[in-house]
Amino acid sequence: MKPHDVKTVEDVRRIIQETDAEFVTVGLVDTQGMVRGKYLSRGKFLSALDQGMGIPAVTLGLDYNDVIAETAAVSDASRGYYDAVVRVVPDSCRQVPWEPERRNLFFQLEYADDTAAVCPRSVFKRMLARAEAMGLVPYAGVELEFTLFRETPMSVIEKGFKNLAITTPYKTYYVLQRQSVWSEFYNAIMDACRALAIPIDTMHEEMGPGFMEATIAYGAGVRVPDNAALFKTYAKAVAQRRGLMMTFMARWSNGADGHSGHIHLSVKDRDGKPVFHDPADPHGMSTTMRHFVGGMQTLLPELLLMLAPNVNSFKRLVPGIFAPIAAVWGIENRTCALRVIPGAPGAQRIECRVPGADANPYFSIAALAGAGLWGVEHRIEPTAPMMANAYEADIPPAQRFPETFAAAIERFRASAAARDLFGDAFVDHYAETRAWQEREFRALVTDRELERFFELG
C-alpha cells in the first residue's frame, strides 16, 4: 500500500503493518500556520489512532518563537494549560523523504474536542460545510513567494538579522539563467514535494533579489491548505539541510517588496460543473461569480486579519510595492485586490492578491471562499470593475483596508459576518492572539527610533 492509498483507519493499520513502521511522525498546524509535532513509537501511534491523544491546547495560543498569546479559549494560565484531545487524520498519510525506512511515515493531527472550534483545519472545514449545504465545491490554488539566503538560523542571529547574504543579486523575474544556476535547489524542493505528495504546478525566479515562487496545485477540499502548510515547513527544511535559509515573512527588509501568498479561486457544483462561467457575459462572468466577487469585495476589509496575520504583514500592504490597499476588483487588473481572470468554463476564476506568504493557508482560503459564499447567499453585487491603476485611483473609504494591524484586529472582532462564517469562539480567540502580538510590538523600541530620536530628540 502507498501513502496516497490510505483513506480509512483500517488502511492506516495496514500500511503500518506493511512498512513495519517503528516510529511515525505526527504534526498539527497551529494558529500561525506552523506545523508542530513529534515522533511517536508504533505502539503510541496505534493507541492515538484508536483513542486520540492529548496535546496541550496552548499550542494554538503560541506565537512564533513560542511566545504565549493568552486567550480565553486555549492559553489562559488559570486553566492550567490543559491537554486537549487530538485525532489522527487517516487520509493525511505521506512519506518524509529523508527519514529512514520504518520511520518515514507522516500523519496530520487535528483537535477533536471543544478546542476544534479554534483549530485551523476545523475552521476550514466549517467553510466547506457551508459550501456543501449550498450545493457548491470551492477550488483553490496557492502561490507562495519567498526569499532564499546563503545563511543559517545561527548566522542570521549572529549578524543581528542585518547584512544578510541573498542567493542572487538584482531583480531577475523568470530569468532562466538564475533558475539554471540554482537547479539543484529547485530539484531538491520538487523531489521532496513528490515524496510528500505535495503537488507543485510551477516554480520560478520572482521579481526581487533572491525571490522565488512556488505554486501549489489547484484542488478542492482541506488537502489544499494541508499541502500549502506542509510545503512551507518542508521547503524550509530542504533549504536548511543545504546550509541555506528561506523566509516567507510578508516583508523582510525596507528595501524589499513583499512576499505574497496569492490565492486563485473558482467554484463547481456537486456534479463537477463550473459555475463561474457564462458565455453571454462580455467577460464570461456568471451571476454566481458576480455575487462571489461582491461578497469578497464587501468582506475583505472585515476579514483582512485572516489574510494579513502579523504586525509585519502591514509593512507589505502599502502603496508602491505591488500589494493591494483596497477592496477593488478588475478584469485582468493586477493593481486590484481581486483580479477576475476570464477563460474557458474550467479556467474562469478569481485571483485574490491580498494574502501574504505569512498567512495561515487554512484561514486565508477559508476567509476568501467564505466571503464569496456569503456574497452568493446574499446576492451581493460588486461595484463596477476598476479599469485604471488602483494605486492611483480615488477609492471610497468603505473599500479601503484598515491601515494598521490594530485597526484590522478591531474590524475583525466587530465583524458579524466573520462570526456567522467561523463562529464566536474562533473570532474571539484569533482576535485575542493578534491583539497580544500588537501590544507586544507596540512597546518595542526600534533601531529607526534610536537613529532618529536618541541624540537630537
SULSULRA-V89857 format. One record per backbone hydrogen bond with DSSP energy under -1.0 kcal/mol. CO is the residue of the C=O (numbers start at 1). NH is the residue of the N-H. Records with the same first field share a line. If there is no record, write none. Layout:
# SULSULRA-V89857
CO = NH, NH
This chain:
# SULSULRA-V89857
2 = 5
3 = 6
8 = 12
9 = 13
10 = 14
11 = 15
12 = 16
13 = 17
14 = 18
15 = 19
16 = 21
22 = 42
24 = 40
25 = 107
26 = 38
27 = 109
28 = 36
30 = 33
34 = 30
36 = 28
38 = 26
40 = 24
41 = 45
42 = 46
43 = 47
44 = 48
45 = 49
46 = 50
47 = 51
48 = 52
53 = 86
55 = 84
56 = 59
57 = 60
58 = 61
61 = 69
63 = 66
64 = 67
67 = 63
71 = 75
76 = 79
77 = 80
82 = 57
84 = 55
85 = 112
86 = 53
87 = 110
89 = 92
94 = 106
96 = 99
100 = 103
102 = 22, 23
104 = 96
105 = 25
106 = 94
107 = 27
108 = 89
110 = 87
113 = 116
114 = 117
115 = 118
119 = 123
120 = 124
121 = 125
122 = 126
123 = 127
124 = 128
125 = 129
126 = 130
127 = 131
128 = 132
129 = 133
131 = 136
132 = 135
137 = 268
139 = 266
140 = 219
141 = 264
142 = 216
144 = 214
146 = 212
147 = 247
148 = 167
149 = 151, 245
152 = 156
153 = 157
154 = 158
155 = 159
156 = 161
157 = 160
159 = 162
165 = 150
172 = 175
175 = 179
176 = 180
177 = 181
178 = 182
180 = 183
182 = 186
183 = 187
184 = 188
185 = 189
186 = 190
187 = 191
188 = 192
189 = 193
190 = 194
191 = 195
192 = 196
193 = 198
194 = 197
199 = 217
202 = 215
204 = 213
205 = 174
206 = 208
208 = 211
210 = 148
211 = 206
212 = 146
213 = 204
214 = 144
215 = 201
216 = 142
219 = 140
221 = 224
222 = 226
223 = 227
224 = 228
225 = 229
226 = 230
227 = 231
228 = 232
229 = 233
230 = 234
231 = 235
232 = 236
233 = 237
234 = 238
235 = 239
236 = 240
237 = 241
239 = 242, 244
240 = 243
245 = 149
247 = 147
250 = 259
253 = 256
259 = 357
260 = 145
262 = 143
263 = 352
264 = 141
265 = 350
266 = 139
267 = 275
268 = 137
269 = 272
273 = 269
276 = 286
278 = 281
281 = 284
284 = 278
286 = 290
287 = 291
288 = 292
289 = 293
290 = 294
291 = 295
292 = 296
293 = 297
294 = 298
295 = 299
296 = 300
299 = 303
303 = 306
304 = 307, 308
307 = 356
311 = 314
312 = 315
313 = 316
316 = 318
318 = 321
325 = 401
326 = 328
328 = 338
329 = 386
330 = 340
333 = 336
337 = 353
338 = 330
339 = 351
340 = 332
341 = 349
344 = 347, 348
349 = 341
350 = 265
351 = 339
352 = 263
355 = 261
356 = 359
360 = 364
361 = 365
362 = 366
363 = 367
364 = 368
365 = 369
366 = 370
367 = 371
368 = 372
369 = 373
370 = 374
371 = 375
372 = 376
373 = 377
374 = 378
375 = 380
389 = 392
396 = 399
397 = 400
399 = 327
404 = 408
405 = 409
406 = 410
407 = 411
408 = 412
409 = 413
410 = 414
412 = 415
415 = 419
416 = 420
417 = 421
418 = 422
419 = 423
423 = 427
424 = 428
425 = 429
426 = 430
427 = 431
428 = 432
429 = 433
430 = 434
431 = 435
432 = 436
433 = 437
434 = 438
435 = 439
436 = 440
437 = 441
438 = 442
441 = 444
446 = 450
447 = 451
448 = 452
449 = 453
450 = 454
453 = 457
